[in-house]
């Protein structure tokens, strides 16, 4: 059970970070944020109630991502979630190591 918690934690962080901070291929995450009224920089867009704050805050997004991932993991196998967890671990290690 503890391994599932660790997997979901890293996967939820990765998905939350993608959604809130990254542009993504083809600007997909930037477009999602823009559609929900969250500007990438200084702007006059106004966040859509409920969804806007979720895509503008890693902590907020991680609550929903971890809940959804836990449900997905219990209903199916854990392999897709483990892939996101592995990406999260790699990025965490990369950001915390010296060149």
C-alpha positions as CSV (number, residue, x, y, z in Angstrom):
1,X,0.0,0.0,0.0
2,X,2.8,2.5,0.8
3,X,4.3,2.0,-2.6
4,X,1.0,3.0,-4.2
5,X,1.0,6.1,-2.1
6,X,4.5,7.0,-3.2
7,X,3.6,6.3,-6.8
8,X,0.5,8.4,-6.7
9,X,2.3,11.2,-4.9
10,X,5.0,11.5,-7.6
11,X,2.5,11.1,-10.4
12,X,0.1,13.7,-9.0
13,X,3.0,16.2,-8.6
14,X,4.0,15.6,-12.2
15,X,0.5,16.0,-13.6
16,X,-0.1,19.1,-11.4
17,X,3.2,20.7,-12.4
18,X,2.4,20.0,-16.1
19,X,-1.0,21.6,-15.8
20,X,0.0,24.6,-13.8
21,X,3.6,25.5,-14.9
22,X,4.4,24.1,-18.3
23,X,3.5,25.1,-21.8
24,X,3.4,21.5,-23.2
25,X,3.7,20.2,-26.7
26,X,1.7,22.4,-29.1
27,X,1.0,24.7,-26.1
28,X,-1.7,22.3,-24.9
29,X,-1.4,23.2,-21.2
30,X,-1.0,26.9,-21.9
31,X,-4.2,26.7,-24.0
32,X,-6.1,24.9,-21.2
33,X,-5.1,27.6,-18.7
34,X,-6.0,30.3,-21.1
35,X,-9.4,28.8,-21.8
36,X,-10.0,28.7,-18.0
37,X,-9.0,32.4,-17.7
38,X,-5.6,31.9,-16.2
39,X,-2.9,34.0,-18.0
40,X,0.7,32.7,-18.4
41,X,2.0,36.1,-17.5
42,X,0.5,39.4,-16.5
43,X,-2.8,39.7,-18.2
44,X,-6.5,40.6,-17.8
45,X,-8.0,37.2,-18.0
46,X,-10.2,36.3,-15.0
47,X,-10.2,32.7,-13.7
48,X,-13.3,30.6,-14.3
49,X,-14.7,29.8,-10.8
50,X,-13.7,26.4,-9.5
51,X,-11.5,25.3,-12.5
52,X,-9.5,28.5,-12.8
53,X,-7.9,28.2,-9.4
54,X,-7.2,24.5,-9.9
55,X,-5.0,25.2,-13.0
56,X,-3.2,28.1,-11.3
57,X,-2.1,26.3,-8.1
58,X,0.1,23.2,-7.9
59,X,-1.3,22.4,-4.5
60,X,-4.9,22.7,-5.6
61,X,-4.3,20.7,-8.8
62,X,-2.5,18.0,-6.8
63,X,-5.5,17.3,-4.6
64,X,-7.7,16.5,-7.6
65,X,-4.9,14.7,-9.5
66,X,-4.1,12.5,-6.5
67,X,-7.7,11.6,-6.0
68,X,-8.3,10.8,-9.6
69,X,-5.1,8.8,-9.9
70,X,-5.9,6.8,-6.8
71,X,-9.3,6.0,-8.2
72,X,-7.8,5.1,-11.5
73,X,-5.2,2.9,-9.9
74,X,-7.7,1.0,-7.8
75,X,-10.0,0.4,-10.8
76,X,-7.3,-0.6,-13.3
77,X,-3.7,-1.5,-13.0
78,X,-1.1,0.9,-11.7
79,X,1.1,1.0,-14.8
80,X,0.0,4.3,-16.4
81,X,0.2,6.0,-13.0
82,X,3.7,4.5,-12.5
83,X,4.8,6.1,-15.8
84,X,3.8,9.6,-14.5
85,X,5.5,8.8,-11.2
86,X,8.7,7.9,-12.9
87,X,8.6,11.2,-14.8
88,X,8.1,13.0,-11.5
89,X,11.0,11.2,-9.9
90,X,13.3,12.0,-12.8
91,X,12.4,15.7,-12.8
92,X,12.7,15.9,-9.0
93,X,16.2,14.3,-9.2
94,X,17.2,16.6,-12.0
95,X,16.2,19.7,-10.2
96,X,17.9,18.6,-7.0
97,X,21.3,17.5,-8.4
98,X,24.3,19.6,-9.2
99,X,25.9,19.7,-12.6
